[in-house]
Amino acid sequence: MLLSGASGHGQWETSGIIFSELKRGNVVRVAVAYIVVAWLGTQIAETLFPAFGTPDWVFKTLVLLVAIGFPFALLFAWAFELTPEGIKKTHEVDASAPLHTRPVADWIS
């Protein structure tokens, strides 16, 4: 199944464009950060919950909520950009301008 033309490269070109757009919009970065933080949080919960006598359903609910939150985090990362001027919709941000032109400390002030 090819997406364009008779050459076998159309599918790879389209997926490369999609992946580069996701990387520009920090979706990949958010996905990796979410997975790392979710893994760390579940590891900590798995260690501490038995020590406090927490019922098993609490851990299962935590894992379910983390799994449900993942697509929402990706959706928000795709729809919005964090710029020095604040949070903006992705289509309002100039695609050629670098997003990180000032230090984070300047964003806060």
C-alpha positions, 0 to 999 in steps of 0.5 A: 500500500503506497501513499503516493506515486509509483515509486516505493518512497511515498509512504516513507516520505509522508511518515517522515514529514509527520514524524518531523512535525511531531518532533517540532511540536514537542509531541515526541518529547512529551511522550517520552517524558510522560512515559518516564514519569509514569513509570517512575510514579508507578514504581514508587506507588508499587513500593509504598502502597503495600507499606501503607496497607493500601488496597490493590484497587488503588494501584490498579486505578492509578495505572488505569488513570495514567494510561487514560491520560497518555493520549490526552497529554499527546493531544495537548502537546500537539495542539499547544506550544509553550513559547516565551510569550506563554502558551499558544495554539500550535497554528499561531506559532511561526514554524520557522522561529525557534521556540527556545530563544530565551532562558526559562527564568525569563519566561516566568517573569 
